[in-house]
Amino acid sequence: MMWGYGMSGWAWGFGVLVVIGVVILVIVLVRMLATPRPTPPPTLPGAAPSPKQILDERYARGELTTEEYRERLAALGLGS
């Protein structure tokens, strides 16, 4: 027998655990990056949205043309 050469059973077991840990870490990171994160609400729950937020949302949905959006912003005194 040759003692002191190669890896003992304990070292192999530790190496396997390290590899398993790295694989699990990579899987968790990939899943975290691939999962879409929910966007926070524009206002706090129970709080009414501001007139500009309402206009912005309607413009984003296509309910208002650019001209209508600018006119309503000007009417509210918010500029363009």
N, CA, C and O atoms as CSV, one atom per row, in Angstrom:
chain,resi,resn,atom,element,x,y,z
A,1,MET,N,N,0.829,-1.188,0.000
A,1,MET,CA,C,0.000,0.000,0.000
A,1,MET,C,C,0.868,1.244,0.000
A,1,MET,O,O,1.952,1.290,0.582
A,2,MET,N,N,0.345,2.241,-0.675
A,2,MET,CA,C,1.080,3.502,-0.738
A,2,MET,C,C,0.247,4.565,-0.040
A,2,MET,O,O,-0.744,5.047,-0.589
A,3,TRP,N,N,0.647,4.925,1.155
A,3,TRP,CA,C,-0.076,5.930,1.921
A,3,TRP,C,C,0.424,7.316,1.539
A,3,TRP,O,O,1.613,7.508,1.285
A,4,GLY,N,N,-0.483,8.271,1.501
A,4,GLY,CA,C,-0.092,9.651,1.249
A,4,GLY,C,C,-0.183,10.058,-0.211
A,4,GLY,O,O,0.032,11.227,-0.530
A,5,TYR,N,N,-0.491,9.142,-1.096
A,5,TYR,CA,C,-0.625,9.488,-2.509
A,5,TYR,C,C,-2.097,9.467,-2.889
A,5,TYR,O,O,-2.851,8.597,-2.453
A,6,GLY,N,N,-2.489,10.415,-3.691
A,6,GLY,CA,C,-3.883,10.463,-4.116
A,6,GLY,C,C,-4.767,11.079,-3.045
A,6,GLY,O,O,-4.287,11.608,-2.042
A,7,MET,N,N,-6.060,10.998,-3.282
A,7,MET,CA,C,-7.021,11.595,-2.363
A,7,MET,C,C,-7.690,10.501,-1.557
A,7,MET,O,O,-8.001,9.433,-2.085
A,8,SER,N,N,-7.906,10.759,-0.311
A,8,SER,CA,C,-8.601,9.787,0.541
A,8,SER,C,C,-10.105,9.885,0.301
A,8,SER,O,O,-10.553,10.781,-0.414
A,9,GLY,N,N,-10.870,9.005,0.869
A,9,GLY,CA,C,-12.325,9.011,0.709
A,9,GLY,C,C,-12.964,10.285,1.218
A,9,GLY,O,O,-13.950,10.757,0.654
A,10,TRP,N,N,-12.402,10.850,2.293
A,10,TRP,CA,C,-12.952,12.097,2.856
A,10,TRP,C,C,-12.795,13.239,1.860
A,10,TRP,O,O,-13.714,14.036,1.676
A,11,ALA,N,N,-11.640,13.319,1.223
A,11,ALA,CA,C,-11.389,14.404,0.269
A,11,ALA,C,C,-12.290,14.271,-0.953
A,11,ALA,O,O,-12.782,15.278,-1.463
A,12,TRP,N,N,-12.517,13.045,-1.435
A,12,TRP,CA,C,-13.427,12.844,-2.567
A,12,TRP,C,C,-14.839,13.282,-2.188
A,12,TRP,O,O,-15.520,13.943,-2.972
A,13,GLY,N,N,-15.268,12.919,-1.009
A,13,GLY,CA,C,-16.603,13.302,-0.552
A,13,GLY,C,C,-16.755,14.811,-0.460
A,13,GLY,O,O,-17.790,15.357,-0.841
A,14,PHE,N,N,-15.733,15.484,0.042
A,14,PHE,CA,C,-15.772,16.941,0.134
A,14,PHE,C,C,-15.813,17.562,-1.253
A,14,PHE,O,O,-16.562,18.509,-1.492
A,15,GLY,N,N,-15.020,17.036,-2.157
A,15,GLY,CA,C,-15.002,17.553,-3.530
A,15,GLY,C,C,-16.347,17.405,-4.214
A,15,GLY,O,O,-16.791,18.307,-4.924
A,16,VAL,N,N,-16.997,16.268,-4.000
A,16,VAL,CA,C,-18.317,16.049,-4.584
A,16,VAL,C,C,-19.318,17.035,-3.997
A,16,VAL,O,O,-20.161,17.561,-4.725
A,17,LEU,N,N,-19.243,17.294,-2.706
A,17,LEU,CA,C,-20.155,18.259,-2.082
A,17,LEU,C,C,-19.944,19.667,-2.632
A,17,LEU,O,O,-20.904,20.411,-2.831
A,18,VAL,N,N,-18.700,20.024,-2.872
A,18,VAL,CA,C,-18.410,21.350,-3.431
A,18,VAL,C,C,-18.999,21.465,-4.833
A,18,VAL,O,O,-19.616,22.477,-5.165
A,19,VAL,N,N,-18.817,20.442,-5.651
A,19,VAL,CA,C,-19.359,20.465,-7.011
A,19,VAL,C,C,-20.884,20.548,-6.969
A,19,VAL,O,O,-21.476,21.322,-7.721
A,20,ILE,N,N,-21.520,19.775,-6.116
A,20,ILE,CA,C,-22.980,19.827,-5.990
A,20,ILE,C,C,-23.426,21.215,-5.544
A,20,ILE,O,O,-24.412,21.745,-6.058
A,21,GLY,N,N,-22.711,21.806,-4.595
A,21,GLY,CA,C,-23.045,23.155,-4.134
A,21,GLY,C,C,-22.935,24.185,-5.245
A,21,GLY,O,O,-23.791,25.062,-5.359
A,22,VAL,N,N,-21.898,24.093,-6.064
A,22,VAL,CA,C,-21.720,25.038,-7.174
A,22,VAL,C,C,-22.848,24.860,-8.194
A,22,VAL,O,O,-23.390,25.845,-8.696
A,23,VAL,N,N,-23.203,23.615,-8.502
A,23,VAL,CA,C,-24.287,23.366,-9.455
A,23,VAL,C,C,-25.603,23.938,-8.932
A,23,VAL,O,O,-26.345,24.567,-9.686
A,24,ILE,N,N,-25.894,23.729,-7.664
A,24,ILE,CA,C,-27.123,24.275,-7.074
A,24,ILE,C,C,-27.107,25.795,-7.113
A,24,ILE,O,O,-28.125,26.418,-7.414
A,25,LEU,N,N,-25.966,26.397,-6.813
A,25,LEU,CA,C,-25.852,27.852,-6.856
A,25,LEU,C,C,-26.105,28.391,-8.266
A,25,LEU,O,O,-26.806,29.390,-8.431
A,26,VAL,N,N,-25.547,27.745,-9.266
A,26,VAL,CA,C,-25.761,28.180,-10.649
A,26,VAL,C,C,-27.236,28.056,-11.021
A,26,VAL,O,O,-27.788,28.953,-11.658
A,27,ILE,N,N,-27.879,26.956,-10.631
A,27,ILE,CA,C,-29.300,26.770,-10.944
A,27,ILE,C,C,-30.146,27.850,-10.285
A,27,ILE,O,O,-31.047,28.404,-10.916
A,28,VAL,N,N,-29.866,28.152,-9.028
A,28,VAL,CA,C,-30.627,29.186,-8.314
A,28,VAL,C,C,-30.425,30.552,-8.972
A,28,VAL,O,O,-31.387,31.302,-9.142
A,29,LEU,N,N,-29.202,30.878,-9.338
A,29,LEU,CA,C,-28.942,32.173,-9.983
A,29,LEU,C,C,-29.642,32.280,-11.329
A,29,LEU,O,O,-30.209,33.325,-11.648
A,30,VAL,N,N,-29.611,31.217,-12.119
A,30,VAL,CA,C,-30.275,31.242,-13.427
A,30,VAL,C,C,-31.778,31.415,-13.254
A,30,VAL,O,O,-32.405,32.178,-13.989
A,31,ARG,N,N,-32.355,30.714,-12.290
A,31,ARG,CA,C,-33.799,30.847,-12.066
A,31,ARG,C,C,-34.170,32.244,-11.584
A,31,ARG,O,O,-35.208,32.780,-11.971
A,32,MET,N,N,-33.326,32.836,-10.740
A,32,MET,CA,C,-33.606,34.194,-10.247
A,32,MET,C,C,-33.548,35.202,-11.383
A,32,MET,O,O,-34.371,36.115,-11.446
A,33,LEU,N,N,-32.586,35.044,-12.277
A,33,LEU,CA,C,-32.448,35.988,-13.376
A,33,LEU,C,C,-33.510,35.767,-14.450
A,33,LEU,O,O,-33.886,36.714,-15.141
A,34,ALA,N,N,-33.998,34.545,-14.603
A,34,ALA,CA,C,-34.972,34.234,-15.641
A,34,ALA,C,C,-36.405,34.537,-15.214
A,34,ALA,O,O,-37.274,34.695,-16.071
A,35,THR,N,N,-36.670,34.622,-13.926
A,35,THR,CA,C,-38.025,34.863,-13.434
A,35,THR,C,C,-38.338,36.353,-13.518
A,35,THR,O,O,-37.618,37.165,-12.937
A,36,PRO,N,N,-39.397,36.725,-14.229
A,36,PRO,CA,C,-39.743,38.148,-14.300
A,36,PRO,C,C,-40.172,38.669,-12.932
A,36,PRO,O,O,-40.911,38.010,-12.200
A,37,ARG,N,N,-39.705,39.826,-12.617
A,37,ARG,CA,C,-40.058,40.429,-11.324
A,37,ARG,C,C,-41.305,41.280,-11.495
A,37,ARG,O,O,-41.427,41.999,-12.487
A,38,PRO,N,N,-42.229,41.212,-10.550
A,38,PRO,CA,C,-43.431,42.045,-10.668
A,38,PRO,C,C,-43.075,43.515,-10.495
A,38,PRO,O,O,-42.244,43.872,-9.660
A,39,THR,N,N,-43.712,44.356,-11.294
A,39,THR,CA,C,-43.452,45.784,-11.176
A,39,THR,C,C,-44.260,46.337,-10.015
A,39,THR,O,O,-45.403,45.929,-9.810
A,40,PRO,N,N,-43.693,47.245,-9.263
A,40,PRO,CA,C,-44.436,47.811,-8.132
A,40,PRO,C,C,-45.584,48.677,-8.638
A,40,PRO,O,O,-45.508,49.233,-9.733
A,41,PRO,N,N,-46.627,48.791,-7.857
A,41,PRO,CA,C,-47.751,49.633,-8.270
A,41,PRO,C,C,-47.297,51.091,-8.341
A,41,PRO,O,O,-46.390,51.489,-7.609
A,42,PRO,N,N,-47.920,51.895,-9.218
A,42,PRO,CA,C,-47.503,53.287,-9.375
A,42,PRO,C,C,-47.761,54.134,-8.132
A,42,PRO,O,O,-47.105,55.155,-7.927
A,43,THR,N,N,-48.706,53.715,-7.312
A,43,THR,CA,C,-49.008,54.463,-6.092
A,43,THR,C,C,-49.150,53.474,-4.938
A,43,THR,O,O,-49.220,52.262,-5.140
A,44,LEU,N,N,-49.190,54.007,-3.757
A,44,LEU,CA,C,-49.419,53.161,-2.591
A,44,LEU,C,C,-50.847,52.645,-2.613
A,44,LEU,O,O,-51.745,53.328,-3.105
A,45,PRO,N,N,-51.068,51.446,-2.085
A,45,PRO,CA,C,-52.445,50.930,-2.051
A,45,PRO,C,C,-53.361,51.881,-1.290
A,45,PRO,O,O,-53.030,52.352,-0.202
A,46,GLY,N,N,-54.498,52.147,-1.874
A,46,GLY,CA,C,-55.467,53.026,-1.234
A,46,GLY,C,C,-55.292,54.491,-1.597
A,46,GLY,O,O,-56.200,55.289,-1.363
A,47,ALA,N,N,-54.143,54.870,-2.165
A,47,ALA,CA,C,-53.914,56.257,-2.549
A,47,ALA,C,C,-54.399,56.465,-3.979
A,47,ALA,O,O,-54.218,55.600,-4.836
A,48,ALA,N,N,-55.006,57.598,-4.225
A,48,ALA,CA,C,-55.501,57.914,-5.561
A,48,ALA,C,C,-54.335,58.327,-6.458
A,48,ALA,O,O,-53.448,59.056,-6.017
A,49,PRO,N,N,-54.326,57.872,-7.706
A,49,PRO,CA,C,-53.251,58.287,-8.615
A,49,PRO,C,C,-53.391,59.771,-8.965
A,49,PRO,O,O,-54.489,60.328,-8.961
A,50,SER,N,N,-52.270,60.383,-9.262
A,50,SER,CA,C,-52.283,61.804,-9.611
A,50,SER,C,C,-52.848,61.965,-11.023
A,50,SER,O,O,-52.857,61.009,-11.798
A,51,PRO,N,N,-53.319,63.168,-11.361
A,51,PRO,CA,C,-53.831,63.402,-12.717
A,51,PRO,C,C,-52.786,63.096,-13.795
A,51,PRO,O,O,-53.131,62.579,-14.858
A,52,LYS,N,N,-51.515,63.410,-13.530
A,52,LYS,CA,C,-50.463,63.119,-14.516
A,52,LYS,C,C,-50.293,61.618,-14.692
A,52,LYS,O,O,-50.083,61.149,-15.811
A,53,GLN,N,N,-50.381,60.859,-13.606
A,53,GLN,CA,C,-50.269,59.400,-13.725
A,53,GLN,C,C,-51.414,58.826,-14.554
A,53,GLN,O,O,-51.216,57.909,-15.351
A,54,ILE,N,N,-52.606,59.371,-14.361
A,54,ILE,CA,C,-53.765,58.905,-15.132
A,54,ILE,C,C,-53.562,59.213,-16.609
A,54,ILE,O,O,-53.812,58.368,-17.469
A,55,LEU,N,N,-53.104,60.438,-16.899
A,55,LEU,CA,C,-52.841,60.800,-18.298
A,55,LEU,C,C,-51.753,59.919,-18.899
A,55,LEU,O,O,-51.886,59.443,-20.026
A,56,ASP,N,N,-50.679,59.703,-18.148
A,56,ASP,CA,C,-49.585,58.864,-18.646
A,56,ASP,C,C,-50.079,57.456,-18.973
A,56,ASP,O,O,-49.710,56.885,-20.000
A,57,GLU,N,N,-50.917,56.898,-18.093
A,57,GLU,CA,C,-51.437,55.548,-18.319
A,57,GLU,C,C,-52.344,55.501,-19.546
A,57,GLU,O,O,-52.260,54.573,-20.350
A,58,ARG,N,N,-53.203,56.495,-19.687
A,58,ARG,CA,C,-54.110,56.532,-20.841
A,58,ARG,C,C,-53.331,56.716,-22.135
A,58,ARG,O,O,-53.675,56.127,-23.159
A,59,TYR,N,N,-52.288,57.529,-22.091
A,59,TYR,CA,C,-51.451,57.740,-23.280
A,59,TYR,C,C,-50.702,56.446,-23.622
A,59,TYR,O,O,-50.581,56.091,-24.794
A,60,ALA,N,N,-50.209,55.753,-22.616
A,60,ALA,CA,C,-49.482,54.499,-22.842
A,60,ALA,C,C,-50.406,53.423,-23.417
A,60,ALA,O,O,-49.964,52.590,-24.210
A,61,ARG,N,N,-51.671,53.433,-23.030
A,61,ARG,CA,C,-52.623,52.442,-23.556
A,61,ARG,C,C,-53.121,52.812,-24.945
A,61,ARG,O,O,-53.788,52.008,-25.596
A,62,GLY,N,N,-52.805,54.026,-25.408
A,62,GLY,CA,C,-53.233,54.456,-26.737
A,62,GLY,C,C,-54.606,55.104,-26.752
A,62,GLY,O,O,-55.192,55.282,-27.820
A,63,GLU,N,N,-55.123,55.456,-25.594
A,63,GLU,CA,C,-56.443,56.085,-25.528
A,63,GLU,C,C,-56.381,57.561,-25.923
A,63,GLU,O,O,-57.398,58.143,-26.301
A,64,LEU,N,N,-55.204,58.164,-25.839
A,64,LEU,CA,C,-55.020,59.567,-26.183
A,64,LEU,C,C,-53.965,59.690,-27.276
A,64,LEU,O,O,-52.977,58.955,-27.291
A,65,THR,N,N,-54.191,60.627,-28.184
A,65,THR,CA,C,-53.147,60.930,-29.166
A,65,THR,C,C,-52.113,61.819,-28.487
A,65,THR,O,O,-52.331,62.313,-27.381
A,66,THR,N,N,-51.001,62.014,-29.155
A,66,THR,CA,C,-49.951,62.871,-28.591
A,66,THR,C,C,-50.468,64.291,-28.409
A,66,THR,O,O,-50.159,64.951,-27.416
A,67,GLU,N,N,-51.254,64.755,-29.371
A,67,GLU,CA,C,-51.801,66.108,-29.281
A,67,GLU,C,C,-52.754,66.236,-28.095
A,67,GLU,O,O,-52.675,67.201,-27.334
A,68,GLU,N,N,-53.650,65.267,-27.938
A,68,GLU,CA,C,-54.587,65.303,-26.807
A,68,GLU,C,C,-53.832,65.242,-25.471
A,68,GLU,O,O,-54.173,65.948,-24.522
A,69,TYR,N,N,-52.816,64.399,-25.415
A,69,TYR,CA,C,-52.018,64.260,-24.198
A,69,TYR,C,C,-51.380,65.597,-23.815
A,69,TYR,O,O,-51.444,66.016,-22.659
A,70,ARG,N,N,-50.768,66.257,-24.792
A,70,ARG,CA,C,-50.117,67.550,-24.525
A,70,ARG,C,C,-51.123,68.621,-24.142
A,70,ARG,O,O,-50.855,69.432,-23.256
A,71,GLU,N,N,-52.285,68.634,-24.802
A,71,GLU,CA,C,-53.318,69.625,-24.478
A,71,GLU,C,C,-53.790,69.452,-23.025
A,71,GLU,O,O,-53.958,70.430,-22.296
A,72,ARG,N,N,-53.995,68.211,-22.625
A,72,ARG,CA,C,-54.491,67.960,-21.273
A,72,ARG,C,C,-53.430,68.253,-20.219
A,72,ARG,O,O,-53.747,68.720,-19.125
A,73,LEU,N,N,-52.175,67.979,-20.549
A,73,LEU,CA,C,-51.102,68.354,-19.627
A,73,LEU,C,C,-51.053,69.866,-19.451
A,73,LEU,O,O,-50.901,70.369,-18.337
A,74,ALA,N,N,-51.185,70.590,-20.573
A,74,ALA,CA,C,-51.172,72.057,-20.510
A,74,ALA,C,C,-52.367,72.565,-19.725
A,74,ALA,O,O,-52.240,73.520,-18.959
A,75,ALA,N,N,-53.531,71.942,-19.903
A,75,ALA,CA,C,-54.735,72.364,-19.176
A,75,ALA,C,C,-54.574,72.160,-17.685
A,75,ALA,O,O,-55.140,72.907,-16.887
A,76,LEU,N,N,-53.802,71.149,-17.305
A,76,LEU,CA,C,-53.554,70.898,-15.881
A,76,LEU,C,C,-52.417,71.759,-15.341
A,76,LEU,O,O,-52.140,71.748,-14.142
A,77,GLY,N,N,-51.754,72.510,-16.235
A,77,GLY,CA,C,-50.641,73.339,-15.816
A,77,GLY,C,C,-49.359,72.551,-15.570
A,77,GLY,O,O,-48.480,72.982,-14.825
A,78,LEU,N,N,-49.272,71.383,-16.213
A,78,LEU,CA,C,-48.088,70.537,-16.018
A,78,LEU,C,C,-47.108,70.650,-17.168
A,78,LEU,O,O,-46.079,69.974,-17.173
A,79,GLY,N,N,-47.414,71.502,-18.152
A,79,GLY,CA,C,-46.508,71.658,-19.291
A,79,GLY,C,C,-46.540,70.443,-20.187
A,79,GLY,O,O,-47.375,69.554,-20.024
A,80,SER,N,N,-45.630,70.416,-21.128
A,80,SER,CA,C,-45.598,69.274,-22.059
A,80,SER,C,C,-44.350,68.547,-21.867
A,80,SER,O,O,-44.107,67.548,-22.544
